[in-house]
Amino acid sequence: HPEPLRRVVPDDVAAVARHADRDYTPAWLDLYDAQARLGGPRTGADHPVLVAGARLMSPSPIPRYDVLRLDQRPHPILLGAGRRA
């Protein structure tokens, strides 16, 4: 799913409000919980990242090991599947 908060905040209105406030606490807690209990994230390629230190997104299908390299780019990289949800 392209919206990284949907797994942890199922309510659309609450998710939009969290994006507006840049409050991604549920997503970070979910990642921490997976790390503490399972030894690593359970999100696979759908590992959430911050863009420009401000917005949460899911870079899927980019593997989580390559996500760090995306943050080091001097420009944004936009990828699309060519379809609408």
C-alpha positions as CSV (number, residue, x, y, z in Angstrom):
1,H,0.0,0.0,0.0
2,P,1.4,3.4,-0.9
3,E,0.3,5.0,2.4
4,P,2.7,3.9,5.2
5,L,0.4,5.0,8.0
6,R,-2.5,2.8,7.0
7,R,-1.1,-0.3,8.7
8,V,-0.8,1.5,12.0
9,V,-3.5,4.3,11.7
10,P,-6.5,2.8,9.8
11,D,-8.6,5.9,10.1
12,D,-8.2,8.2,7.0
13,V,-8.9,11.4,8.9
14,A,-6.5,10.6,11.7
15,A,-3.8,9.6,9.1
16,V,-4.2,12.9,7.2
17,A,-4.0,14.8,10.5
18,R,-0.8,13.0,11.5
19,H,0.7,13.8,8.1
20,A,-0.2,17.5,8.5
21,D,1.3,17.5,12.0
22,R,4.3,15.4,10.8
23,D,3.5,13.1,13.7
24,Y,4.6,9.6,12.7
25,T,4.9,8.2,16.1
26,P,2.7,5.1,15.4
27,A,4.9,4.1,12.4
28,W,8.1,4.5,14.4
29,L,6.7,2.5,17.3
30,D,5.6,-0.2,14.9
31,L,9.2,-0.4,13.5
32,Y,10.7,-0.4,17.1
33,D,8.2,-3.1,18.2
34,A,9.2,-5.3,15.2
35,Q,12.9,-4.8,15.9
36,A,12.5,-5.6,19.6
37,R,10.3,-8.6,19.2
38,L,11.3,-10.1,15.8
39,G,14.9,-8.8,15.4
40,G,14.1,-6.7,12.4
41,P,11.4,-5.0,10.4
42,R,8.5,-7.1,9.0
43,T,7.8,-4.6,6.3
44,G,10.2,-6.0,3.6
45,A,10.4,-3.7,0.7
46,D,7.6,-1.5,2.1
47,H,9.9,-0.1,4.8
48,P,8.8,3.5,5.5
49,V,11.3,6.4,5.1
50,L,11.3,10.2,5.7
51,V,11.7,12.3,2.6
52,A,13.8,15.5,3.1
53,G,13.4,14.9,6.9
54,A,9.8,15.8,6.8
55,R,7.3,13.5,5.0
56,L,6.8,9.8,5.5
57,M,6.5,7.6,2.4
58,S,6.8,4.0,1.4
59,P,9.5,3.5,-1.3
60,S,8.3,0.1,-2.3
61,P,9.4,-1.8,-4.4
62,I,12.9,-0.4,-3.5
63,P,14.6,-2.8,-1.1
64,R,15.1,-1.3,2.4
65,Y,18.9,-1.7,2.0
66,D,18.9,0.8,-1.0
67,V,16.6,3.3,0.8
68,L,19.7,4.8,2.6
69,R,21.2,5.7,-0.7
70,L,18.1,7.5,-1.8
71,D,18.4,9.9,1.1
72,Q,21.9,10.8,0.0
73,R,20.8,12.1,-3.4
74,P,20.9,15.9,-4.1
75,H,17.5,15.6,-5.8
76,P,14.2,13.7,-5.2
77,I,13.7,10.5,-7.1
78,L,10.0,9.9,-8.1
79,L,9.0,6.4,-9.2
80,G,5.5,5.4,-10.2
81,A,3.8,2.2,-11.3
82,G,1.8,3.9,-14.0
83,R,-1.6,3.1,-12.5
84,R,-4.1,4.7,-10.2
85,A,-5.2,3.3,-6.9
